[in-house]
């Protein structure tokens, strides 16, 4: 198992290009199963979760051609449905949370699917109820075997339906949309997620011949079609990486330019970092962050302590709350971080406290951060990455800290960040793989 050794406290400088969006990749790559035509997808990040999904599609019989490091051609002409019953499928599917995204396309095209209970981050409960309730309303029947943790779904006669989602789940909405595009009749999805990644999926499906309206809103209408064709699609840059690099620049007092960010797709992300006191400037479609000796957290209008919380889009993404929390440890001022969606995602703060951060963990969902205004630097320690976002947050903390840090279980980080050590070295970071 590899680890990162980091000697922190160095200011970084240079340009960095964000990878393609991981969360979008898992959706649009699964969507290739809806058609027997060639589909070309570019700007695909070379990361473990995405590569595992591509490998899983290959095992299912999808013909895959890699044109370059970030561009693939998929042709799902001959799918081996017997693969669902294999031990290999159970092992691979259970190790990848994104594997649940193949269910909707398979139900739409073949009328049946199976999936082991997916794995992924250890950040608390991540229900699949939204997915399956939506499939049921479209006419699917599913059976969950608690002994084997395996779902079998039958959907030989999918019909359009009115669906009010119990939560605006991004993956749930995407999965139901992919099932509905080939169901008979009209499907209406209310309280649908409307993240840019979901919008990208819907636009791609429409280019393939689907009939989806309401894109960008929380009310989607889908008129089922008999078949879908091929298309070309390019992924957005990863907004979570962009937010991570903004946080990195602030923590390390670095001058960094993040290239080609698709700024209009970032929603509230730049504004939240500005409220933490981080200066950033839009130059064309690049974000320039100047070196700052210090940054001060804003307050609410009445002077009360700022609260940063996650919410469905266009609210602030939960994937960046860990980064915001770390950035706040070296700010001037205080902030309450409220992680509403996942009850275990803040538990990594014990590592930050060991590094010298002033944090009060109020409960599994809330933490109060007392900023040190960079007057007291964090100190390097040995630690383990519990999940992707916490892992990168600890990496940013280590790069700003005094002395040596070692981060174990970096496989978690590399599930979501491509060549992260190589790209950080290019900025001047003292990081090496051990």
DAMO-V54143 format. One record per backbone hydrogen bond with DSSP energy under -0.5 kcal/mol. CO is the residue of the C=O (numbers start at 0). NH is the residue of the N-H. E is the energy in kcal/mol with one decimal. If there is no record, write none. Layout:
# DAMO-V54143
co: {CO:CO}
nh: {NH:NH}
e: {E:E}
This chain:
# DAMO-V54143
co: {1:2:3:3:4:5:5:6:11:13:15:15:18:20:21:22:23:24:25:26:28:29:30:31:34:36:37:38:38:39:40:41:44:46:47:48:49:50:51:52:53:54:55:56:56:57:59:62:64:64:67:69:70:70:71:72:73:74:74:76:78:79:80:81:82:85:86:87:88:89:90:92:95:96:97:98:99:100:101:102:103:104:105:105:105:106:110:112:114:120:122:123:127:128:129:130:131:132:133:134:135:137:140:142:142:143:144:144:148:149:150:151:152:153:154:157:160:160:162:162:166:168:168:169:170:171:172:173:174:175:176:178:179:180:183:184:186:187:187:188:189:194:194:195:196:197:198:199:200:201:202:203:204:205:207:210:212:213:217:217:219:220:221:221:222:227:230:232:235:236:237:238:239:240:241:242:243:244:245:246:247:248:248:249:253:254:255:255:256:256:257:258:261:262:265:267:268:269:270:271:272:273:274:280:280:281:282:282:284:285:285:286:286:287:287:288:294:299:303:305:306:307:311:315:316:317:319:320:321:322:323:324:325:325:326:327:328:330:330:331:332:333:334:334:335:335:336:336:337:337:341:343:345:346:347:347:348:349:350:351:352:354:356:357:358:359:359:362:363:364:365:365:366:366:367:367:368:368:369:371:371:374:377:380:382:383:385:386:387:388:389:390:391:392:393:394:395:396:398:398:401:402:404:405:405:406:407:408:409:410:411:412:412:413:414:416:418:419:420:421:422:423:423:424:426:428:429:431}
nh: {409:433:5:406:431:7:404:429:254:256:17:258:237:24:25:26:27:28:29:30:31:32:33:34:75:75:230:40:73:232:71:234:46:50:51:52:53:54:55:56:57:58:59:60:61:60:79:74:66:72:70:43:66:67:40:64:38:62:76:78:80:82:83:84:85:89:90:91:92:93:94:95:98:99:100:101:102:104:105:106:107:108:109:110:111:110:154:152:150:122:343:122:131:132:133:134:135:136:137:139:138:158:153:144:151:145:148:149:116:144:114:142:112:140:157:183:162:187:164:189:168:172:192:173:174:175:176:177:178:179:180:181:182:224:159:223:221:162:189:219:164:197:198:199:200:201:202:203:204:205:206:207:209:208:228:222:220:216:190:191:188:212:186:223:210:35:39:41:20:238:241:242:243:244:245:246:247:248:249:250:251:252:253:252:255:13:257:288:15:258:286:17:264:265:268:271:272:273:274:275:277:276:297:282:287:283:284:285:260:282:287:257:288:280:289:255:331:302:299:335:308:337:314:310:319:320:323:324:325:326:327:328:328:329:329:330:371:332:372:296:370:305:336:368:307:337:338:366:309:339:344:346:348:349:350:351:352:353:354:356:355:378:358:369:360:361:367:365:345:338:361:362:336:368:359:369:334:370:357:374:375:376:401:405:407:385:121:390:391:392:393:394:395:396:397:398:399:400:8:9:379:7:5:382:407:3:384:411:413:414:414:415:416:47:48:419:422:423:424:425:426:426:428:427:12:430:6:4}
e: {-1.2:-3.0:-0.5:-2.6:-2.1:-0.7:-3.0:-0.5:-1.4:-2.4:-0.5:-2.4:-2.9:-2.3:-2.0:-0.9:-2.7:-2.4:-0.8:-1.5:-1.1:-1.7:-1.9:-1.3:-0.5:-0.6:-0.7:-0.5:-2.9:-2.5:-2.4:-2.2:-1.6:-2.8:-2.6:-1.5:-2.4:-2.4:-2.3:-2.3:-2.0:-2.1:-1.5:-0.6:-2.4:-1.1:-3.7:-2.1:-0.8:-2.9:-0.7:-2.6:-1.8:-1.6:-2.5:-2.5:-2.6:-2.6:-1.2:-0.6:-1.1:-1.4:-1.2:-1.6:-1.7:-1.7:-2.2:-2.6:-3.1:-1.6:-0.8:-1.2:-1.6:-1.6:-1.8:-1.6:-1.4:-0.6:-1.9:-2.6:-2.3:-2.1:-2.9:-0.8:-0.7:-1.2:-3.9:-3.0:-3.0:-1.1:-1.3:-0.5:-1.9:-3.1:-1.8:-2.1:-2.5:-2.0:-1.1:-2.6:-1.6:-2.8:-3.5:-0.6:-2.4:-0.8:-1.5:-1.5:-3.2:-2.8:-2.4:-2.7:-2.1:-3.0:-0.6:-2.1:-0.5:-2.3:-0.7:-3.0:-2.4:-2.5:-0.5:-2.6:-2.5:-2.3:-2.7:-2.3:-1.7:-2.4:-1.7:-0.7:-1.3:-2.6:-3.9:-2.7:-3.1:-3.4:-0.6:-2.6:-2.4:-0.5:-2.3:-2.5:-2.1:-2.4:-2.5:-2.3:-2.6:-2.4:-1.8:-1.3:-2.6:-1.2:-3.1:-2.5:-2.2:-2.3:-1.3:-2.2:-2.8:-2.7:-2.9:-0.7:-0.6:-0.5:-2.3:-2.6:-2.6:-0.6:-2.1:-2.3:-2.2:-2.5:-1.9:-2.2:-2.3:-2.3:-2.0:-2.5:-2.1:-0.7:-2.5:-0.7:-0.8:-1.6:-0.5:-2.9:-2.4:-0.6:-2.5:-0.7:-2.4:-2.0:-1.9:-2.4:-1.8:-2.0:-1.9:-0.9:-2.2:-1.7:-3.4:-0.6:-3.3:-0.5:-0.6:-2.2:-2.8:-3.2:-0.6:-3.1:-0.5:-2.5:-0.6:-1.8:-2.6:-2.4:-2.3:-2.7:-0.5:-2.6:-2.8:-2.1:-1.4:-1.2:-2.5:-2.4:-1.9:-2.6:-2.1:-0.9:-1.0:-0.5:-1.1:-1.2:-2.1:-0.6:-2.6:-2.7:-2.6:-0.7:-0.6:-2.9:-2.6:-0.5:-0.6:-2.3:-1.2:-1.0:-0.8:-1.1:-1.9:-1.1:-1.7:-0.9:-2.6:-1.9:-1.2:-2.6:-1.4:-2.5:-0.9:-2.9:-0.6:-1.0:-2.8:-0.8:-0.6:-3.3:-1.4:-1.5:-3.3:-0.5:-2.9:-0.5:-1.8:-0.7:-0.5:-2.2:-0.5:-0.6:-3.2:-1.9:-2.9:-0.5:-0.7:-2.3:-2.0:-2.1:-2.6:-1.9:-2.5:-2.3:-2.5:-2.1:-1.2:-1.0:-1.9:-0.7:-2.7:-2.1:-3.0:-3.0:-0.5:-2.3:-2.4:-1.6:-2.5:-0.7:-0.7:-1.8:-1.3:-1.5:-0.8:-0.7:-2.4:-2.0:-2.2:-1.6:-0.6:-0.9:-2.3:-1.6:-2.3:-1.1:-2.3:-3.0}
